[in-house]
Amino acid sequence: MVCIQVQGKTITCDRGENLRQVLLKNDIDLYNGQASVINCRGIGTCGTCAVEIFGEVSQLQWREKARLSIPPHSPQTTRRLACQVKVLGDIKVKKYDGFWGQGSQTVWTES
Ligand code: FES
């Protein structure tokens, strides 16, 4: 088991689980505003599940890299798409503002 600190909660999951699925299953507000309704349901194309992650997760793959290279994200971003991330160790997750979570203002942190 690994621990995820997110939005004031500490939740656990199996190593290798999909981050988006774990967060939604635990009622974490992964999406900002209407993005909770208008999103690609985890296929990696909308970019609205973007978060900042501290800790060990899977490497960036082509689909995620491609989406994060398109505005409003940018190739220089440190954000990850929760739907494309496997949790590999204990992590902390932070969400930023904007429809895609691309902003610079924090919406919530791990605590
Ligand atoms: S849910 Fe659409 S990119 Fe992650």
Residues whose N, C-alpha, C, O or C-beta is under 5 A from the ligand:
A	BS01	FES	N39 C40 R41 G42 I43 G44 T45 C46 G47 T48 C49 L81 C83
